[in-house]
């Protein structure tokens, strides 16, 4: 279906284009939901930062318990798209206006990043006469070697700083402590996620017991592994659900907030080869668009997976049977989609579809560099055909 759409978009001059398969997204989300659909398994809040497009959010809504947002802009956008969604608001550096907005729009949980943020939130809530439910974000100093991304430094509070929140909470009973939030690393397998969850719970449970909180909530974060080098190897949600459910205790609520691992497989960035040439013994294909529109290859430092859709007719140069480097139209040697990847054939006019573009792609890219035309956006929905 994506290939057919790509050919149609090329014929109508709409490349580069993002193409999202909403049917595939629903199927994957349903698989995750089923894998976690038993007592003790964590509830899912989709991390909107991965891909906040309205059709993506609407497609996911039936399969998740809520949405996690990380800015006032995301908060307003998600509330507009999904007026009834349960929302959790996290992220460092929240402004007073953002905290006020969270109070106004009925955010279910605010993940507090520092004692200063907690003090400001308490003051804002008191002035508005509202109660607010919070989770304190802890940053534990465990071994994060080998992870794709370690969330250290400014994210959350170390245990000593969390401790200083007790006095603030004691003087502000309208701020209700509900639990602990911890997102420590990304790129973890199911067994690694379990080990990290054990680490979080071993610290958080005694702290919450001491705080006297009944029915505590523990947000174990996201970070489920996505392997761009092996797209068919996906996170083992079934094993993960069973392993985490086995950790749960009566009266607790466990929660996770995956993003990339939910939506990444449903998106494609489709473009075309503008030139094919050899330089210093190596083949290069210059594609329409560039990493200003899909920054993922640059941020992840990887060869982005792709497929070539051959054109039936081409009058330009071609190559094949050798490795080729795919680059974009930017005036920088960093504008690379993939380096020295073998292909059977690639010619001017061929279409190139980069898979795994459903998360952290367009929305993290520097769109206006060199002011090339923006890509077009298309959502394939078998339910509407």
C-alpha positions in Angstrom: 0.0 0.0 0.0 2.8 2.4 0.8 4.6 1.6 -2.5 1.5 2.4 -4.4 1.1 5.7 -2.6 4.7 6.5 -3.2 4.3 6.1 -7.0 1.2 8.2 -7.0 2.8 11.0 -5.0 5.8 11.0 -7.4 3.5 11.3 -10.4 1.7 14.3 -8.8 4.9 16.0 -7.8 4.3 15.7 -4.0 7.8 14.4 -3.0 9.3 14.3 -0.5 6.5 13.0 1.5 5.7 11.4 4.8 3.4 8.5 4.5 1.8 7.0 7.7 0.0 3.7 7.7 -2.7 4.1 10.3 -3.8 0.5 9.9 -0.4 -0.8 10.7 -0.2 1.6 13.7 -3.5 0.3 15.1 -2.4 -3.3 14.6 0.9 -2.7 16.5 -0.9 -0.7 19.3 -3.4 -3.5 19.7 -0.6 -6.0 20.0 1.0 -3.9 22.8 -2.4 -3.5 24.5 -3.1 -7.2 24.4 0.4 -8.0 25.8 -0.3 -5.8 28.8 -4.0 -6.7 29.3 -3.8 -8.7 32.6 -3.7 -7.9 36.3 -0.5 -6.1 37.5 0.7 -5.1 34.0 1.5 -1.4 33.6 -0.9 1.0 32.0 0.4 2.8 28.9 0.6 6.6 28.4 1.8 7.3 24.9 4.7 9.9 24.8 3.4 12.5 22.4 6.9 13.8 21.8 7.6 10.8 19.6 5.0 11.9 17.1 2.1 14.3 18.0 0.3 14.3 14.6 -3.4 14.5 15.2 -4.2 11.4 13.1 -1.5 9.4 15.0 -3.0 10.4 18.3 -6.5 9.6 17.2 -5.5 6.2 15.9 -3.7 5.4 19.2 -6.3 6.7 21.6 -8.4 3.5 21.9 -5.3 1.5 22.7 -3.6 3.6 25.4 -4.7 4.7 28.9 -3.5 8.3 28.3 -1.0 10.6 26.8 2.2 12.0 28.2 3.1 15.6 27.2 6.3 17.5 27.8 5.5 21.2 27.0 2.7 23.6 27.1 2.5 23.4 23.3 2.1 19.7 23.4 -0.5 20.0 26.2 -2.7 22.4 24.3 -2.4 20.4 21.1 -3.2 17.0 22.6 -6.1 18.4 24.7 -7.5 19.9 21.5 -7.1 16.6 19.5 -8.2 14.4 22.4 -10.4 16.4 24.7 -11.2 13.6 27.0 -7.7 12.0 27.2 -6.0 11.4 30.5 -2.8 13.5 30.5 0.5 13.4 32.4 2.8 16.5 32.1 6.5 15.9 32.4 9.8 17.5 31.3 12.3 19.9 32.8 12.0 23.7 32.8 8.3 24.1 33.1 7.3 27.7 33.1 4.7 29.2 35.4 2.4 29.7 32.4 2.8 26.0 31.5 2.0 24.9 35.1 -1.1 27.2 35.1 -2.2 25.7 31.8 -1.8 22.2 33.2 -4.1 23.2 36.1 -6.6 24.9 33.8 -6.8 22.0 31.4 -7.2 19.3 34.0 -3.9 17.4 33.7 -4.2 14.2 35.7 -0.6 14.0 36.9 2.3 16.5 36.9 5.8 15.0 37.0 7.7 17.4 39.2 11.4 17.8 38.3 12.8 19.8 41.3 11.9 21.2 44.7 11.8 24.7 43.2 9.3 23.5 40.6 7.2 21.9 43.4 7.3 25.1 45.4 6.1 27.2 42.4 3.4 24.7 41.5 2.2 24.7 45.1 1.9 28.5 45.0 0.1 28.5 41.7 -2.4 25.9 42.8 -3.1 27.7 46.1 -3.8 31.0 44.2 -6.2 29.2 41.9 -7.9 27.2 44.7 -7.2 24.0 42.9 -5.8 20.7 44.1 -3.1 19.0 42.0 -1.8 15.4 41.9 2.0 15.0 41.4 4.6 12.3 40.9 8.2 13.2 41.9 10.7 12.4 39.2 13.8 10.7 40.6 17.1 10.2 38.8 19.0 7.2 40.2 22.7 6.9 39.7 22.9 3.4 38.5 25.0 1.9 35.7 23.7 3.1 32.4 26.6 1.8 30.2 25.6 0.4 26.9 22.2 2.2 26.7 21.2 4.2 23.7 20.5 7.3 25.8 21.0 7.9 29.5 18.7 10.5 31.1 21.1 12.0 33.6 22.0 15.5 34.7 19.1 18.0 34.6 16.4 15.3 34.4 14.5 14.8 37.7 16.1 14.8 41.2 18.7 12.6 42.8 17.5 10.9 46.0 18.9 13.6 48.2 17.0 16.3 46.4 13.8 14.3 46.4 14.1 14.1 50.1 13.9 17.9 50.3 10.4 17.8 48.8 9.0 16.3 52.0 8.8 19.6 53.8 7.3 21.4 50.8 4.5 18.7 50.5 3.9 18.9 54.3 3.1 22.6 54.0 0.9 22.3 50.9 -1.8 19.7 51.5 -3.5 20.7 48.2 -0.6 19.2 46.4 -1.3 15.5 46.6 1.7 13.2 46.3 0.6 10.2 44.2 3.9 8.5 43.4 7.3 8.4 41.8 8.3 8.9 38.2 11.6 7.6 36.7 12.8 7.5 33.1 16.4 6.6 33.4 17.5 5.3 29.9 16.4 4.4 26.4 17.1 1.6 24.0 16.5 -1.2 26.5 15.4 -4.8 25.8 12.6 -6.4 27.8 15.0 -8.0 30.3 16.9 -4.8 30.7 13.7 -2.9 31.2 12.8 -5.4 33.9 16.1 -4.9 35.7 15.7 -1.1 35.5 12.2 -1.4 36.9 13.4 -3.5 39.8 16.0 -0.8 40.5 13.3 1.9 40.5 10.8 0.0 42.7 13.5 -1.0 45.2 14.2 2.7 45.8 10.7 4.1 45.3 8.6 1.7 47.5 10.3 2.5 50.8 10.2 6.2 50.0 6.5 6.2 49.4 5.9 4.0 52.4 7.7 6.6 54.5 5.6 9.3 52.9 2.4 7.5 54.0 0.9 7.2 50.5 -1.7 4.5 50.1 -2.1 3.0 46.6 1.1 4.5 45.2 1.8 5.0 41.5 5.1 4.2 39.9 5.8 5.5 36.4 8.7 3.3 35.1 9.3 5.5 32.0 9.8 4.5 28.4 12.9 3.6 26.5 11.8 0.3 24.9 14.4 -0.7 22.3 14.0 0.1 18.6 16.6 -1.5 16.3 17.0 0.5 13.1 19.5 -2.0 11.8 17.0 -4.8 12.2 13.5 -3.5 11.7 11.9 -6.9 12.0 13.3 -7.4 15.5 10.9 -5.6 17.8 10.6 -5.2 21.5 9.2 -8.2 23.2 6.0 -6.8 24.6 4.6 -10.1 25.7 7.6 -11.0 27.8 7.9 -7.5 29.2 4.2 -7.5 30.3 4.5 -10.7 32.1 7.8 -9.8 33.8 6.6 -6.3 35.0 3.3 -7.7 36.1 5.2 -10.2 38.3 6.8 -7.2 40.1 3.5 -5.5 40.9 2.1 -5.5 44.4 -1.6 -5.2 45.5 -2.7 -1.6 45.6 0.0 -0.3 43.3 -0.4 1.3 39.9 2.4 0.8 37.5 2.7 3.0 34.4 4.9 3.3 31.4 5.2 6.0 28.7 6.6 4.5 25.5 6.8 6.7 22.3 9.2 5.6 19.6 8.5 1.9 20.1 4.8 2.5 19.5 4.7 4.7 16.4 8.1 4.4 14.7 7.1 1.4 12.4 4.0 3.2 10.9 5.8 6.0 9.1 7.8 6.3 5.8 9.8 9.2 4.3 9.5 8.9 0.6 11.7 10.7 -1.9 13.4 10.3 -5.2 16.9 10.2 -6.6 17.9 13.4 -8.3 21.5 12.4 -9.2 23.7 9.4 -9.1 27.5 9.8 -9.4 30.9 8.3 -8.4 33.4 10.3 -6.4 36.8 9.1 -5.4 35.8 5.5 -6.1 32.5 5.6 -4.1 28.9 5.9 -5.3 26.6 8.6 -4.1 22.9 9.2 -4.7 21.5 12.7 -4.1 17.9 12.5 -3.0 15.3 15.2 -3.0 14.9 16.6 0.6 17.4 15.8 3.3 18.0 15.4 7.0 16.5 18.8 7.6 13.2 16.9 7.1 14.1 13.6 8.8 16.9 14.2 11.3 16.8 10.6 12.7 19.9 9.3 10.8 22.0 12.2 12.1 20.8 12.0 15.7 21.1 8.3 15.9 24.3 8.1 13.8 23.0 5.1 11.8 22.3 4.0 8.3 18.6 4.5 8.1 16.7 1.5 6.7 15.3 2.1 3.2 13.9 0.3 0.1 14.4 1.3 -3.5 11.3 1.5 -5.7 12.7 1.4 -9.3 11.3 3.7 -11.9 10.1 2.0 -15.1 11.8 4.7 -17.1 14.9 6.7 -16.4 17.2 8.8 -18.7 19.7 9.6 -16.0 22.8 7.8 -14.6 22.5 4.6 -12.6 24.6 2.2 -10.5 24.1 -1.2 -9.0 25.8 -4.1 -7.3 28.0 -1.9 -5.2 27.6 0.1 -2.0 26.0 3.6 -2.3 25.8 6.5 0.1 22.4 8.3 0.2 22.6 12.1 0.8 20.2 15.0 0.6 20.2 18.5 -0.9 21.8 20.3 2.0 25.2 22.1 1.7 26.8 20.0 4.4 28.6 16.7 4.4 26.5 15.7 7.5 23.4 15.5 5.3 23.5 11.7 5.0 20.7 9.1 5.2 22.9 6.0 4.9 26.5 5.3 4.2 27.9 2.6 1.8 24.9 0.4 1.7 24.8 -2.3 -1.1 22.0 -2.0 -3.6 21.0 -4.0 -6.6 20.2 -0.9 -8.6 19.7 2.8 -8.1 19.0 5.3 -10.9 17.9 8.8 -11.3 14.1 8.9 -11.0 14.0 5.9 -8.7 12.0 6.3 -5.5 13.6 5.7 -2.1 11.4 5.0 0.8 12.9 5.3 4.3 11.1 3.1 6.7 10.8 3.5 10.5 9.9 7.2 10.1 6.9 7.3 12.4 8.7 8.7 15.4 11.3 11.5 16.1 11.6 12.3 12.4 9.8 15.4 11.1 9.0 16.8 14.5 12.7 16.9 15.6 14.1 18.2 12.3 15.5 21.7 11.4 12.8 22.3 8.8 13.9 25.7 7.4 17.6 25.2 6.8 18.2 26.2 3.1 14.5 26.8 2.8 13.7 23.8 0.6 10.0 23.0 0.1 8.4 21.2 3.0 7.4 17.6 2.5 3.7 16.6 2.1 1.9 14.5 4.6 -0.4 11.5 3.9 -2.3 9.1 6.2 -3.3 5.8 4.8 -6.4 4.5 6.6 -7.9 1.2 5.5 -10.9 1.9 7.7 -11.8 4.8 5.5 -11.4 3.0 2.1 
